[in-house]
Amino acid sequence: MDITDRKRAEAALQKSREELEVRVRERTAELQKLEDAAVAADRTKSEFPNIASHELRTPLASLHLVLTQARLLNTTRSAVAPALQPVEQAASATPGAPEWRAPRRVPSGTPAPGAALHTSRRPRRPGGW
């Protein structure tokens, strides 16, 4: 083999290596972009249930407060049953929704829950404060 042929073969081999290296860099850049897109999609997929759950719990919590106040005002179950049924169904179908019970009639003259907490007095310390 002539030295000129050898030099041509080495030059062709070097050119092939350089082309292969460029192709590897391009492919690596493409794969990096695809990986970044997959990570972003996974993050969005994870955030969606949290956002949706919050959006459902917020109005349900308000309805829970209203229905609790209705119970405290001695409103009968039959009066709030039409409004209560869809709320109970929505709350039972929503993961993470606050657990609550249907309003019940409280006999007249019965103090509201927690009222006894405010009637007790602290014992005074000697010397007072």
Z-matrix of the N, CA and C atoms (Angstrom, degrees):
N
C 1 1.439
C 2 1.525 1 108.87
N 3 1.263 2 114.83 1 137.16
C 4 1.450 3 123.36 2 -178.73
C 5 1.525 4 109.38 3 -78.64
N 6 1.312 5 118.03 4 149.81
C 7 1.477 6 122.66 5 -178.88
C 8 1.531 7 110.61 6 -63.43
N 9 1.299 8 117.36 7 -31.64
C 10 1.463 9 121.34 8 -179.89
C 11 1.528 10 109.90 9 -67.04
N 12 1.332 11 116.65 10 -42.84
C 13 1.465 12 120.25 11 177.83
C 14 1.534 13 110.90 12 -62.71
N 15 1.313 14 114.53 13 -39.23
C 16 1.474 15 118.83 14 179.51
C 17 1.526 16 110.11 15 -64.42
N 18 1.318 17 116.92 16 -44.03
C 19 1.474 18 120.60 17 179.61
C 20 1.535 19 110.12 18 -62.27
N 21 1.341 20 116.99 19 -39.75
C 22 1.469 21 120.06 20 178.23
C 23 1.530 22 110.52 21 -64.53
N 24 1.316 23 117.36 22 -41.66
C 25 1.457 24 121.32 23 179.76
C 26 1.527 25 110.89 24 -64.86
N 27 1.339 26 116.89 25 -41.83
C 28 1.468 27 120.62 26 178.04
C 29 1.526 28 110.96 27 -64.84
N 30 1.329 29 116.74 28 -39.98
C 31 1.467 30 121.05 29 178.99
C 32 1.534 31 110.09 30 -65.59
N 33 1.341 32 116.45 31 -41.35
C 34 1.473 33 119.73 32 178.04
C 35 1.523 34 110.63 33 -64.86
N 36 1.338 35 116.68 34 -40.75
C 37 1.469 36 120.95 35 178.15
C 38 1.529 37 110.73 36 -63.51
N 39 1.321 38 116.79 37 -43.74
C 40 1.473 39 121.25 38 179.45
C 41 1.532 40 109.87 39 -63.17
N 42 1.331 41 116.91 40 -41.24
C 43 1.461 42 120.95 41 179.23
C 44 1.540 43 110.09 42 -63.96
N 45 1.330 44 117.57 43 -41.46
C 46 1.461 45 121.62 44 178.08
C 47 1.523 46 111.12 45 -62.80
N 48 1.330 47 116.82 46 -41.09
C 49 1.476 48 120.94 47 178.15
C 50 1.527 49 111.05 48 -62.13
N 51 1.317 50 115.92 49 -44.18
C 52 1.468 51 120.14 50 -179.13
C 53 1.538 52 110.58 51 -64.89
N 54 1.338 53 116.76 52 -42.01
C 55 1.459 54 120.36 53 177.94
C 56 1.524 55 110.78 54 -63.11
N 57 1.314 56 116.58 55 -41.58
C 58 1.459 57 120.97 56 178.37
C 59 1.528 58 110.52 57 -63.57
N 60 1.321 59 117.29 58 -40.81
C 61 1.459 60 121.07 59 179.20
C 62 1.529 61 111.03 60 -63.47
N 63 1.331 62 117.48 61 -39.83
C 64 1.466 63 121.61 62 177.60
C 65 1.526 64 109.74 63 -64.02
N 66 1.336 65 116.80 64 -44.17
C 67 1.465 66 120.50 65 179.07
C 68 1.527 67 111.47 66 -62.11
N 69 1.336 68 116.77 67 -39.84
C 70 1.472 69 120.48 68 178.96
C 71 1.527 70 110.18 69 -63.97
N 72 1.337 71 117.50 70 -42.47
C 73 1.471 72 120.76 71 178.53
C 74 1.529 73 110.66 72 -62.42
N 75 1.329 74 117.29 73 -43.37
C 76 1.466 75 120.97 74 179.69
C 77 1.523 76 110.95 75 -63.03
N 78 1.318 77 116.49 76 -45.23
C 79 1.463 78 120.50 77 179.10
C 80 1.521 79 111.25 78 -63.33
N 81 1.323 80 116.85 79 -41.40
C 82 1.466 81 120.95 80 179.26
C 83 1.527 82 109.96 81 -61.86
N 84 1.338 83 117.08 82 -41.63
C 85 1.470 84 120.61 83 178.75
C 86 1.536 85 110.36 84 -64.03
N 87 1.339 86 117.36 85 -41.85
C 88 1.464 87 120.86 86 177.90
C 89 1.527 88 111.06 87 -61.39
N 90 1.334 89 115.75 88 -46.01
C 91 1.461 90 119.87 89 -179.78
C 92 1.530 91 111.63 90 -64.10
N 93 1.321 92 117.47 91 -36.47
C 94 1.465 93 120.90 92 177.98
C 95 1.518 94 110.72 93 -63.46
N 96 1.351 95 116.48 94 -41.98
C 97 1.468 96 120.40 95 177.84
C 98 1.527 97 110.63 96 -62.90
N 99 1.338 98 116.29 97 -43.09
C 100 1.459 99 119.88 98 179.38
C 101 1.526 100 111.17 99 -64.53
N 102 1.333 101 117.04 100 -39.11
C 103 1.468 102 120.05 101 178.73
C 104 1.531 103 110.53 102 -65.23
N 105 1.335 104 116.67 103 -42.67
C 106 1.469 105 119.88 104 178.15
C 107 1.525 106 111.26 105 -60.99
N 108 1.331 107 116.69 106 -40.92
C 109 1.464 108 120.51 107 178.64
C 110 1.526 109 110.60 108 -65.07
N 111 1.338 110 117.25 109 -39.82
C 112 1.469 111 120.73 110 179.50
C 113 1.526 112 110.81 111 -65.76
N 114 1.329 113 117.22 112 -40.26
C 115 1.469 114 120.78 113 179.08
C 116 1.532 115 109.72 114 -65.03
N 117 1.333 116 117.06 115 -42.07
C 118 1.472 117 120.43 116 179.15
C 119 1.533 118 110.58 117 -64.21
N 120 1.327 119 117.15 118 -41.25
C 121 1.469 120 120.45 119 178.76
C 122 1.521 121 110.80 120 -64.93
N 123 1.314 122 117.50 121 -39.34
C 124 1.469 123 121.09 122 178.72
C 125 1.522 124 110.48 123 -65.31
N 126 1.320 125 117.07 124 -40.08
C 127 1.465 126 121.04 125 179.06
C 128 1.531 127 109.79 126 -64.13
N 129 1.331 128 116.96 127 -43.75
C 130 1.459 129 120.95 128 178.88
C 131 1.525 130 110.44 129 -63.37
N 132 1.332 131 116.44 130 -41.00
C 133 1.466 132 120.72 131 179.37
C 134 1.525 133 110.45 132 -62.53
N 135 1.315 134 117.39 133 -36.31
C 136 1.464 135 121.10 134 -179.98
C 137 1.528 136 111.78 135 -74.77
N 138 1.323 137 117.26 136 -33.68
C 139 1.462 138 120.58 137 -177.67
C 140 1.531 139 111.96 138 -75.83
N 141 1.312 140 117.98 139 -31.22
C 142 1.459 141 120.84 140 -174.84
C 143 1.525 142 113.11 141 -57.43
N 144 1.353 143 120.43 142 -50.10
C 145 1.471 144 118.48 143 -179.65
C 146 1.534 145 112.46 144 -60.43
N 147 1.324 146 117.39 145 -35.31
C 148 1.463 147 119.55 146 179.02
C 149 1.532 148 111.05 147 -65.20
N 150 1.324 149 116.11 148 -43.78
C 151 1.465 150 120.06 149 -179.73
C 152 1.529 151 110.06 150 -66.81
N 153 1.323 152 116.48 151 -45.98
C 154 1.467 153 120.25 152 -178.94
C 155 1.529 154 110.81 153 -62.86
N 156 1.322 155 116.76 154 -41.35
C 157 1.464 156 120.70 155 179.64
C 158 1.531 157 110.15 156 -63.00
N 159 1.328 158 116.79 157 -42.45
C 160 1.467 159 120.24 158 179.28
C 161 1.530 160 110.22 159 -63.40
N 162 1.328 161 116.22 160 -43.31
C 163 1.465 162 120.19 161 -178.80
C 164 1.529 163 111.56 162 -64.00
N 165 1.321 164 117.63 163 -29.65
C 166 1.466 165 120.24 164 177.81
C 167 1.524 166 111.96 165 -82.32
N 168 1.337 167 116.83 166 -37.72
C 169 1.462 168 119.86 167 -176.92
C 170 1.518 169 112.69 168 -69.28
N 171 1.332 170 117.94 169 -34.41
C 172 1.462 171 120.60 170 -176.06
C 173 1.528 172 111.98 171 -58.69
N 174 1.343 173 120.55 172 -53.89
C 175 1.468 174 118.13 173 178.66
C 176 1.525 175 112.53 174 -68.62
N 177 1.321 176 117.78 175 -30.70
C 178 1.466 177 119.11 176 178.62
C 179 1.529 178 110.76 177 -66.47
N 180 1.318 179 117.14 178 -35.99
C 181 1.465 180 120.02 179 177.68
C 182 1.530 181 110.27 180 -64.66
N 183 1.337 182 116.98 181 -39.30
C 184 1.471 183 120.32 182 177.86
C 185 1.529 184 110.73 183 -64.47
N 186 1.319 185 115.83 184 -43.41
C 187 1.462 186 118.92 185 178.10
C 188 1.524 187 110.94 186 -64.23
N 189 1.306 188 116.68 187 -37.69
C 190 1.463 189 120.95 188 177.43
C 191 1.522 190 110.21 189 -60.40
N 192 1.324 191 116.60 190 -43.13
C 193 1.462 192 120.69 191 178.85
C 194 1.528 193 110.71 192 -62.09
N 195 1.318 194 117.45 193 -45.41
C 196 1.464 195 121.12 194 179.86
C 197 1.524 196 110.55 195 -61.61
N 198 1.319 197 116.40 196 -44.24
C 199 1.461 198 119.50 197 -178.26
C 200 1.529 199 111.53 198 -69.13
N 201 1.309 200 117.39 199 -34.03
C 202 1.465 201 120.41 200 176.05
C 203 1.527 202 109.91 201 -65.52
N 204 1.327 203 116.50 202 -41.88
C 205 1.463 204 119.49 203 177.73
C 206 1.525 205 110.84 204 -64.12
N 207 1.320 206 116.84 205 -36.79
C 208 1.466 207 119.98 206 177.68
C 209 1.524 208 110.09 207 -62.57
N 210 1.327 209 116.34 208 -39.92
C 211 1.472 210 119.72 209 178.35
C 212 1.520 211 109.80 210 -64.49
N 213 1.312 212 116.63 211 -42.16
C 214 1.465 213 120.06 212 -179.16
C 215 1.524 214 112.09 213 -67.17
N 216 1.298 215 117.06 214 -23.67
C 217 1.468 216 121.07 215 178.29
C 218 1.517 217 111.77 216 -91.36
N 219 1.332 218 116.95 217 19.59
C 220 1.460 219 123.82 218 177.85
C 221 1.526 220 113.59 219 59.33
N 222 1.307 221 117.09 220 32.50
C 223 1.455 222 120.51 221 176.00
C 224 1.521 223 107.82 222 -77.08
N 225 1.279 224 116.95 223 134.72
C 226 1.461 225 119.62 224 -177.32
C 227 1.506 226 110.97 225 -76.30
N 228 1.326 227 114.47 226 156.49
C 229 1.467 228 120.61 227 179.62
C 230 1.521 229 111.05 228 -61.36
N 231 1.323 230 117.09 229 -36.85
C 232 1.466 231 118.83 230 -178.04
C 233 1.523 232 111.31 231 -64.83
N 234 1.324 233 118.04 232 -27.77
C 235 1.461 234 120.52 233 -179.32
C 236 1.529 235 111.56 234 -75.32
N 237 1.330 236 117.30 235 -31.49
C 238 1.467 237 119.59 236 -177.79
C 239 1.525 238 112.83 237 -106.15
N 240 1.319 239 117.76 238 -2.28
C 241 1.470 240 121.05 239 -177.33
C 242 1.526 241 113.10 240 -55.69
N 243 1.340 242 119.95 241 -43.92
C 244 1.467 243 118.45 242 -179.75
C 245 1.537 244 112.67 243 -60.84
N 246 1.311 245 117.43 244 -37.17
C 247 1.464 246 120.39 245 179.64
C 248 1.519 247 111.51 246 -80.26
N 249 1.312 248 116.54 247 -29.23
C 250 1.456 249 121.31 248 -174.80
C 251 1.522 250 113.32 249 -75.32
N 252 1.303 251 118.15 250 -35.95
C 253 1.468 252 121.18 251 -174.33
C 254 1.535 253 112.67 252 -59.15
N 255 1.337 254 120.85 253 -50.73
C 256 1.472 255 118.67 254 179.60
C 257 1.524 256 112.67 255 -64.74
N 258 1.329 257 116.79 256 -33.19
C 259 1.462 258 119.98 257 179.10
C 260 1.519 259 110.18 258 -67.07
N 261 1.337 260 116.78 259 -43.85
C 262 1.463 261 119.78 260 178.34
C 263 1.523 262 110.96 261 -62.22
N 264 1.328 263 116.81 262 -40.27
C 265 1.460 264 119.92 263 178.69
C 266 1.521 265 111.00 264 -64.61
N 267 1.328 266 116.95 265 -43.41
C 268 1.467 267 120.22 266 179.76
C 269 1.521 268 111.01 267 -65.85
N 270 1.329 269 116.49 268 -40.05
C 271 1.466 270 120.14 269 -179.52
C 272 1.517 271 111.19 270 -66.83
N 273 1.318 272 117.78 271 -38.56
C 274 1.461 273 119.81 272 -179.34
C 275 1.524 274 110.76 273 -72.31
N 276 1.330 275 118.26 274 -23.40
C 277 1.463 276 121.09 275 179.88
C 278 1.521 277 112.29 276 -91.26
N 279 1.333 278 117.58 277 -6.53
C 280 1.453 279 121.15 278 -177.50
C 281 1.522 280 109.92 279 -103.87
N 282 1.372 281 117.27 280 115.70
C 283 1.460 282 118.57 281 177.51
C 284 1.523 283 110.16 282 -66.99
N 285 1.297 284 116.68 283 136.34
C 286 1.454 285 121.90 284 178.03
C 287 1.515 286 114.10 285 85.99
N 288 1.331 287 117.82 286 -0.17
C 289 1.471 288 120.03 287 178.75
C 290 1.522 289 108.75 288 -70.66
N 291 1.332 290 117.42 289 147.02
C 292 1.462 291 118.79 290 -179.49
C 293 1.523 292 111.63 291 -62.48
N 294 1.322 293 114.37 292 141.24
C 295 1.471 294 118.44 293 179.33
C 296 1.520 295 108.48 294 -84.07
N 297 1.321 296 117.58 295 133.51
C 298 1.455 297 121.20 296 179.60
C 299 1.514 298 109.44 297 -152.60
N 300 1.307 299 112.98 298 163.17
C 301 1.472 300 119.75 299 -176.81
C 302 1.518 301 109.53 300 -111.57
N 303 1.320 302 114.60 301 160.13
C 304 1.458 303 120.44 302 178.08
C 305 1.523 304 109.50 303 -66.51
N 306 1.333 305 117.75 304 148.72
C 307 1.462 306 120.35 305 177.80
C 308 1.532 307 110.42 306 -62.15
N 309 1.308 308 115.51 307 145.82
C 310 1.460 309 119.41 308 177.30
C 311 1.518 310 107.62 309 -129.96
N 312 1.284 311 115.34 310 156.64
C 313 1.466 312 119.83 311 -178.73
C 314 1.521 313 109.37 312 -75.01
N 315 1.320 314 114.50 313 130.82
C 316 1.457 315 121.15 314 177.39
C 317 1.526 316 106.65 315 -102.57
N 318 1.340 317 118.13 316 127.58
C 319 1.464 318 120.13 317 -179.28
C 320 1.527 319 111.24 318 -57.81
N 321 1.321 320 116.04 319 146.04
C 322 1.469 321 121.07 320 179.25
C 323 1.518 322 109.90 321 -59.25
N 324 1.309 323 115.17 322 142.15
C 325 1.457 324 120.60 323 178.64
C 326 1.523 325 112.98 324 86.05
N 327 1.327 326 118.37 325 -6.23
C 328 1.465 327 121.00 326 178.32
C 329 1.516 328 107.99 327 -82.05
N 330 1.325 329 116.65 328 129.06
C 331 1.471 330 117.86 329 -179.52
C 332 1.532 331 110.19 330 -66.97
N 333 1.310 332 116.17 331 152.00
C 334 1.464 333 121.57 332 178.30
C 335 1.527 334 109.09 333 -64.17
N 336 1.327 335 118.02 334 152.04
C 337 1.459 336 119.93 335 177.85
C 338 1.518 337 110.18 336 -56.48
N 339 1.300 338 116.68 337 135.36
C 340 1.459 339 121.99 338 179.37
C 341 1.516 340 113.45 339 86.97
N 342 1.338 341 118.46 340 -5.81
C 343 1.465 342 120.27 341 -178.28
C 344 1.522 343 110.93 342 -65.59
N 345 1.327 344 117.46 343 -34.04
C 346 1.460 345 120.53 344 -179.02
C 347 1.519 346 111.26 345 -64.90
N 348 1.324 347 117.37 346 -24.12
C 349 1.465 348 120.41 347 -179.98
C 350 1.526 349 111.29 348 -65.04
N 351 1.312 350 116.65 349 -29.88
C 352 1.459 351 119.94 350 -175.28
C 353 1.524 352 113.11 351 -91.88
N 354 1.319 353 118.92 352 -7.72
C 355 1.456 354 120.48 353 -177.25
C 356 1.526 355 112.10 354 -91.91
N 357 1.307 356 117.01 355 -20.39
C 358 1.466 357 117.82 356 -178.95
C 359 1.524 358 109.55 357 -76.63
N 360 1.338 359 115.24 358 149.28
C 361 1.461 360 120.13 359 -179.98
C 362 1.509 361 109.34 360 -112.79
N 363 1.278 362 114.66 361 148.47
C 364 1.454 363 119.87 362 176.45
C 365 1.518 364 110.05 363 -74.97
N 366 1.320 365 117.67 364 140.34
C 367 1.470 366 117.44 365 174.32
C 368 1.528 367 109.23 366 -67.78
N 369 1.295 368 114.03 367 141.78
C 370 1.466 369 118.28 368 179.67
C 371 1.515 370 110.59 369 -77.77
N 372 1.298 371 114.39 370 145.51
C 373 1.466 372 120.09 371 176.25
C 374 1.527 373 108.60 372 -82.89
N 375 1.312 374 115.44 373 148.93
C 376 1.458 375 116.97 374 173.85
C 377 1.522 376 109.10 375 -58.72
N 378 1.282 377 118.32 376 130.12
C 379 1.451 378 121.83 377 -178.25
C 380 1.522 379 111.36 378 95.31
N 381 1.317 380 116.38 379 -15.23
C 382 1.463 381 121.93 380 176.94
C 383 1.515 382 114.06 381 67.49
N 384 1.364 383 114.85 382 164.78
C 385 1.454 384 121.61 383 170.59
C 386 1.448 385 113.34 384 -155.46
